[in-house]
Amino acid sequence: MTSRFPIFSILIMTTAVLGHVYLYRRLVRDTVHSRALRLLAVAALLFLTLVLMLRRTLQDVLPDALSGVLLVASYSWMGLGLFLVLALLVLDLGRGFMALGQRFRAPAVRESPSTLSLEVPPSPLVDEERRRFLARVVAGSALVSGGGVALYGRWRAFAPPMVTEVAIKVPKLPKVLDGLSIVQLTDIHVGPFIRREFMDELVRQTNALRPDLVAITGDLVDGDVPTLGDSVAALGNLKSRFGSFFVTGNHDYYSGDEEWTAFLKTLGVQVLRNRHVSIGDAGGAFDLVGVDDWSGGRRRGKKGYDLDLALAGRDPDRASVLLAHQPANYVVAAQRGVDLQISGHTHGGQLVPMTLFIGLAWDHSAGLYRHGDSHIFVSRGCGFWGPPMRVGSPPEIVKLVLTA
């Protein structure tokens, strides 16, 4: 994974550069006559490109207030720019297919002595004003359609997540716990966009589901405790029969895993870092297992994910549920006797067209999967990362009902 990271970064940077060049050509060069306005547009697009490529560095060196504004602006433009590019591509492809169809429909002119003797009429001069008018029509259509999709995506991202309820059979679950419900919250990404109001509504929705247990499976935050602590403190209002449990995600490592796990404990949220706890009582119980993030720890010189340590000393005849941020290593966990793994991380792609390709990156990208008698559920997440938009992959709160 580490070896692929530089290649992925180069790919993203190359795509950002090409995308901005394409936007300039189609929205500015083909539609704007003024040289001064063109130069201004070049400067603006160059600035946006550099901000997107260097946002992590800028975030480290700039004052918090300025870096926050820059982050919000750059991520918002990232989403809008994506949908403008997609709209232009669709329009350009449509025009291309229409032109190709007209060429094939045009009658072929056969050569004959009479036609050979005729002079070929000169090609008419290109009407630059007509060309610019058509380019402006295309650009305007792209702005309306791409901007409209971006506005919908922003609304969907901040609107209350939909509730997904799934029943999962766990053969080793004690009869007395039949029907036990686990509400999963994951990939909330409290940060520059998501704050206390969003969290209060998320907690209200969760409590309305009357869960027996709440599982928070990582990527809770994008920022430090002093900045985001008040927003995350809403989790202290969660209500359930067996309590709330948390495992780290990769973004939680970026934000300070030790500080955040300590803070969550003050809210009454139990943190499972490569360990397991018993849920239930003498009449019937199962093991809730939690592991650190698959990659976040190793990238920061820490141990991170350790399934062996998490399962150490566990009775294999008892039912077990594994909380793991990334849907990685699931088959191994299933072979080790884990009955259900609950994960997130993928966001289900979050935005079109990534929603179409997320399955290429993950064998278990969103929803319920099975391996033998074991299952894994991968949530699309409650929040978002990067562009404050969700299109094609709506946010969700997941209620898993375990049946014996």
Secondary structure, 3 states (H helix, E strand, C coil): CCCHHHHHHHHHHHHHHHHHHHHHHHHHHCCCCCHHHHHHHHHHHHHHHHHHHCHHHHHHHCCHHHHHHHHHHHHHHHHHHHHHHHHHHHHHHHHHHHHHHHHHHCCCCCCCHHHHHCCCCCCCCCCHHHHHHHHHHHHHHHHHHHHHHHHHHHHHHHCCCEEEEEEEECCCCCHHHCCEEEEEECCCCECCCCCHHHHHHHHHHHHHCCCCEEEEECCCECCCHHHHHHHHHHHHHCCCCCCEEEECCHHHHHHCHHHHHHHHHHCCEEECCCEEEEEEECCEEEEEEECCCCCHHHHCCCCCCCHHHHHCCCCCCCCEEEECCCCCCHHHHHHCCCCEEEECCCHHHCECCHHHHHHHHCCCCCEEEEECCEEEEECCCCCCCCCCCCEECCCEEEEEEEEC
